[in-house]
Amino acid sequence: MTAHPDSPGLLEYLCTLDVPTLAALLHEQAERDPDLGERLRKRAAELAEAEGAEETEHGIEPVLDTLQRLLDAGTRADLAPLAKRAMDKIGDAFARGEESAGQLRRAVALYARACVAHPPPPEALADWILSVTFDRPGWPVLDLRAFAKSLGDNGIKRIKSFVDTIGDDDRRRAPVAARLREELAEISGDVDALVAILSAKLPSREVSLRIVRVLRDAGRHSEAIAHAAKALVRGKGPVVSAQVTEPAEPAEPAELPRPRPAPETENPPEPADLDELIEAEKYDEAWELVSRDGASLADRLRVAEFRAREHPADVLPVYRDHVTELIAYGDAGHYQHAAKQLRKLRGLYRRAGVAQEFGEYLAELVTEHKRKTRLIAELRNARIALPKDRR
């Protein structure tokens, strides 16, 4: 009787075979099984395409484009080694002072995605992350959350073990270690540790809102309400002039709204939450919230989509900031996105009744970035009429 493929001893036997013998067995089976053969040929073609892109004479950009396309398509090929080689090449160019920050950010993101599909040894990945984070100044900030699945418990423990050895007196590494501790607490789901880390920061509206969200998401609603009330009470302090750079005593931020007197039995209001305002279609309140100092561009863009319906003039600065950010990445993909946003901006300028101002804005933009030939090409591809001296 033929043994079942999963019977005890089969896997152990296969592990004893060398690579050529295993390859011969797999090739023989692929000849008998058309579906298996097709899957193997597809994976071989994908790897060949990726490796071929690496050797192109047109630089590293085609490699990144190929990696992204294959990852987006859900390839099963192990692209992590190729993604790391591409990232290392860009990193070497960056260290030499070449303008490759945008490419480097993109390469790091692609490497993180490739590692999720085919994780490298967790200890090796952890050591690489620590090396980049502490020993390569100027590199993009690595988001541990993007590598958490690839690191697994062993990789996370290795990073935590190293970070715990860094004291507050290490002025160079302490700020980086503090950021990693915060991310490690978030990844592990240690709510108490994360709240303690956030509470140790200088008081601000953003920190208070994040603490409230962390507690609320953990189901600790009474604590979230208590923290919101405490933050609002702090807002009663005197308003500090923005011109004061070195106050005699630490001043609490004046960004939090001052609560009105309320009966002791009334629950204190929770700080406004952008997601809740958008879900409730309170777009005017959401716009007011993101219009305050300190709001991220991502949040401003989210609300701008709704604000633009009736107030297109209000969102012009938001989309101009987004175009500036996209161009700063310095790669073809972001240039293409910037061109799409410029088309949107052109329509918003028209709806706002100031179409002529778009031409002035575009002329200044093209003059500033006239050496970025790929950007200019993407603008033309998007059918954006360039100033006459750039045609």
N, C-alpha and C positions, 0 to 999 in steps of 0.2 A: 504494500500500500504506500502511495506517495505521501511524504510528509507535508503538512500544511506549511505555507511560506512563513507563517508567524510562529512555527513550532520552536521550542527551546533549543538553543544551540546554533540555529541558522545565522542569526545576527553575529554571534561570536565568531562563527566560521568566516563570514564575509569580512569581518574586521581583520582577520589574519592575512587576507590576500593583499598583494601589492597592487598599485594603481594600474599598471598595464594589464594585469589579469582581470581586474574588475572592469576595466574599459572594454576588453574583448568580450566578456560575458554580457555587458550591457549592450554592446553593438550587435551581438548575435540575437539578443532578445528584441532589439529595435527592428531588425530585419523581419522578424516574425510578427511583430505587433505594429501595424501601420500608425495607430494613434500615438504610441510611445515614440516611434521614430519621428513623427511630425513634431511632437513637442520638443524633442531633443534638437532637431534641426532648427526650430524656431529660436531656441535659446542660444544655440551656437551662432546663428545669424545676428542676433541682437548683440552678443558680446563682440563679434567681429566688427559690427558697425560702430560700436562704442570705441573699440580699440583703434579702428581706422580714423575716427574723428580725432583721436589723441595725436595722430601723426600729421594732421593737416598743416599746411604751410600758412594758414590764415589765422594762426594764433589759438588761444585757449577758448575763445567764445563758442566755436562750433562744438567743442567737447561738452561745455555746459548745456548748450541747447540739446544735444543728443541725450545727455544724462536726464535732463528734465523731461524730455518727450518719453523716454523709456519708463521712467518712474511714474509719470502721469498715466501711462498705458497699463500699469500694473505688472511690469515684467517680473519674471521669477529669476532672472539672471542676477548673479552677485555683482553689483556695481560698486560696492563699497571700496574695494581696492583702487579702481579707476578714479572714483570720486576723490579719494584721498590724495592720489598722485596729482590730480588736477589742482586740488586745493593747495598742496604743498608748493607746486610750481608758482601759483599766483602769490602765495605767501612769500616766496623767495623774491619775487619781483617787487612786492610791497616793501620788503625789508630794504631793498636797494633804492627806495624812494620813488618808484614808479607809481603813477596814478592808477591803482587797481583796487581801491577800497570797496567799490561797488561789486566788482567781480568776486572779491574775497568773501563778502557777505553772502552772495548768491551761492558760491561754492560750499561754504560752511553749511548752509541750509540744505543743499542737495546731499552733502555727505551725511547729515543727520537723518535724512529720509532713507538713504541707502542702508544705513546701519540698522534701521528699524526692520527692514526686510531681511537682511543678513547680518546679524550682530557679530562684530569682531569679539575676540576674547575680552570679557568685561574689565579685567584688571588693566589690560593694555589700553583700552578705550579710556578708562579713568585716568591713567597716567598721562595720556595725550591731552585730555581736557585740562588737567592740572598744569601741564607744561604750557599750554596756550594761555591759560588764564593768568598765570603768575609770571611767566618768563618771556612773553611776547607782547611788549607794550604796543599799543596802537591797533592790535587785532580787534575784530568785531567781538563784542561781548557775547560769549556763548550762553545760550539759554539751556540750563540743565534739563528743563522739562522736555525739550526736543530730543534729548538723549536718554531720558529716564528709562524707557522700555528697553533700550539696547544695553544700558548699564546693568539692569537687574539689581537684585539685592547686593550681590558681591561688589559690583562696581560702585554703587551708592555708598556702601560701607567703607570702601577704600578712600573715596573722596572725603567722606566725613571724618575718617581717622586722621587724614592729613590736615584738614582744616582745623580740627580741634587742637593741633599742636601750635597754631599761630596765635600769639597773644596780642592784646591791644597795644602793647608797647612797640610792636613791629609796624612802624608808620607806613612803610611801603606796601606791605601785604595785608595789613589789618582791614582796610576798607573792602578789598576784594573778598577776604574771608568772610566778612560780615554779610556781603551779598550772597555768597554761596550758602551760608548757614540759613538765610531766609528762604532760598530756593529749596534747600534740602528739607526744611520743615514743611514747606508747602507740598513737596512731592510725597513725603511720608505721611501726610495727613495729620501731623502733630499740631493740633489747633492751639494748645496752650503755649507751645514753644514759639509758634508763629506770632501769636498775639503779644507775647513777651518781647520778641524782637521788634515788632512794629511799635509797641508802646515805648521802647527805649529811644526811638527816633525823635527828632525835634517835632513838636506838635504842629500839625497842619491839617487843613480840611481833607486833603487827599488821603493822608494816613488814617484819619478818623473814619472816613468812609470805608476804607479797605478793612479796618478792624471790624466795623459793623457788618460788612458783607461776609467776612470769614466766620464770625460768630453765628450769623443768621444761616449761612449755608450748612453749618454744623448742627443746626437745629437748636442752638442755644439762644432762643429769642429774647428771654428776659435779660440776659447779659448784653445782648446787642442793643436793646432799648436803654439799659442803664448806661452803656458807654456813649450812646448818642446823646443822652441827657447831660452827661458829664462834659462832652465836647461843646454842647450848646451853652452850658453855664460858663465855660471858659471864654466863650465869645463875648461875655459882658465886659471884658477888660478894655482899657482905653485903646483907641486907634493909634497905631504907631505910624509916623510919617515914613513913607517909602524912601525918603532921603537920608534917614538915619541908618548908618552902616554899622556903628559900634555902640549900641545902647549900653547904658551903665548897668542895667539889669536885664536878664532875659525877658523878652516880651512875648506874650501869647499872640498868635496870628489873629487878625481882625477879619479874616475871610468868612468865618462861620457866622450865620445869622444870629441875632440876639432874640432869645425866646421871650414871648409875652408872659406876664404873670398868669398863672393858672392855678386852680384848686389843687390841693395836695393829692387828691384822688385821681387827677387826670393823668393819663399816660403821656410822657414826654414825646414830642414828635420825632420821628426818625429822619435823618438827613435825606434829602432828595436823592433818589436813585435813577440814573439815566435810563437803564433798561426798563424800569417800571413806568417812567414817564412816556417812553416811546411806545411801550405795549398798551398804555392807556390812551394813546394818541394825543397826549398833551404836548404838542410840538412847540408851542410858544414857551412853555415852561422849560422844556428840554433845551431850546435855543438859548434861553436866558442862562441856564446852568452851564453850558459849554462856552458861553461868551465871556465867562469870568477868567481871570488870570490863572494859568496853571492847567487848563484843560488840554488834553492831548489832541493832536491833529486827527487821530483815528476817531475819537469821539465827535469832534467838530464835523468831520466828513459824514458820519452816520446821520447826524441831525440835519446837515446841509441838504441832504436829498429831499427832506420834507419841507425845509424852509424855502427851498428854491421854487416851490410850486406857486407861492404867492408873493414872495419877496426875493426875487433873483439878485437884486443889487446887494443884499446883505451877505450872500455867500461867495461873492467874487473873491474876497481876500482868502477864503478857505481853500478854494480850488487853485488859486495862484500859489499858495504855500505848498499844496500837494504837488504841483508841477515842479517847483523848486526842489522838493525832497526827492522826487523820482529821478530828476536829472542828476542829482548828486550821486546816485548809485553808479552811474558811469557805464552801464552795460546796455546791450541792444534791447533786451526784454523790457527794461524800465523806460528806455527811450520811447519804445512803441506805446507803452502805457501813458507816458507823458503826452504823446501826440493825441491820443484818444481824449485825454482830459482837456487838452487845448481846444479840441473840437467842441466839447461840452461847454467850455468857457466862452467860446465864440457865440454859441447860441444864448447863453445867459446874458452876455453883454447886449445882444440884440433885444432880448426880452426886457432888459432893464432900461432900454432906450438910450444906451451910450455905446452904440456899435463902433463909433469912430475911436473910442478909447481902447478897444481891443487891438486895433492896428498899431497904436502907439506902444501898448504893452508888448505886443509880439515883436515889434522892431527892436525894442530894448533887450528882449530875451535873446533874439537871434544875434544881436551884436555882442552880447556877453558870452555866448557859447558858439561863436562862429567857427572855432577850431574843431568842434565836435562834429565831424563829417557824418558819422552814423546818425546822430540826432537830426541833423538837417535832412538827411535822406528819409528818416521816418516821418518828419513833418511833411515832406513832399508826398510820401506814400499815403498819408492821411488826407491829402488834398487840401492842405492848409496853404493859402496864398501867402508866400513869403514876400518880404520887402523887395523891391526891384533890384537892389544892389546885391541880393543873395540868390537871384534866380540863375 
